[in-house]
């Protein structure tokens, strides 16, 4: 699903993930670590999200343990507009709340207004902008208390 999404976005002239981020061994390690969760619809994989307890790469300035983080939210094109991203974000917020977290955080490319609009419609609030390596990102926070 991640490669499918990356190819679709790349065809639009936008790079979603840098070289090596979708390396099969890297993803396998993240899956083995229990970081990926999937959504199914009609017996098919419809989407996925990576859920983490820390994010030193994009949130190095965060010192408390009150947050959970989501990355790589992806919905297969055949399920676009069917509420898959909302369901995955609902699950992530609920899971974080169950674990005693007060915030759900994420980042996305600052120059992708459609993606940012999805998160803002969900209720995420813009925290700030940050340059992280090759990425200029908008960082978002969702209070989940």
DAZILIN-V668980 format. One record per residue. N is the residue number from 1. PHI is phi in whole degrees, 0 to 359 (999 if undefined). NEAR is the number of other C-alpha atoms within 12 Angstrom. Layout:
BEGIN
n,phi,near
N,PHI,NEAR
N,PHI,NEAR
END
This chain:
BEGIN
n,phi,near
1,999,26
2,295,31
3,293,24
4,302,20
5,295,27
6,297,26
7,296,20
8,296,20
9,291,20
10,302,16
11,296,12
12,277,12
13,92,11
14,239,16
15,267,22
16,275,34
17,229,24
18,286,17
19,310,13
20,93,12
21,290,20
22,252,22
23,303,15
24,301,15
25,291,12
26,296,15
27,297,21
28,301,15
29,296,15
30,292,22
31,294,19
32,298,14
33,281,15
34,77,16
35,269,26
36,255,28
37,230,29
38,243,31
39,248,31
40,243,20
41,216,19
42,59,10
43,78,8
44,244,15
45,291,21
46,252,31
47,188,34
48,205,34
49,212,36
50,261,33
51,244,33
52,227,32
53,262,30
54,211,28
55,207,25
56,289,16
57,289,21
58,260,29
59,230,31
60,292,14
61,275,14
62,271,21
63,254,11
64,259,16
65,253,22
66,272,23
67,238,34
68,241,38
69,228,40
70,242,41
71,219,35
72,53,35
73,294,37
74,222,37
75,234,35
76,296,31
77,305,21
78,291,19
79,248,22
80,302,16
81,77,15
82,252,19
83,85,22
84,293,28
85,296,32
86,296,29
87,298,26
88,294,32
89,292,41
90,302,24
91,298,25
92,299,38
93,295,35
94,295,24
95,297,26
96,298,30
97,298,22
98,301,17
99,275,20
100,85,18
101,279,26
102,258,24
103,220,34
104,247,43
105,235,41
106,204,44
107,223,38
108,207,39
109,305,32
110,296,25
111,263,18
112,239,22
113,299,15
114,292,13
115,293,27
116,299,24
117,297,20
118,301,22
119,292,32
120,293,24
121,298,17
122,291,24
123,125,22
124,294,31
125,250,25
126,298,25
127,267,23
128,184,22
129,247,21
130,207,23
131,272,19
132,230,19
133,59,10
134,281,15
135,259,22
136,250,19
137,244,28
138,262,31
139,257,36
140,238,36
141,225,30
142,234,34
143,292,24
144,235,27
145,290,17
END
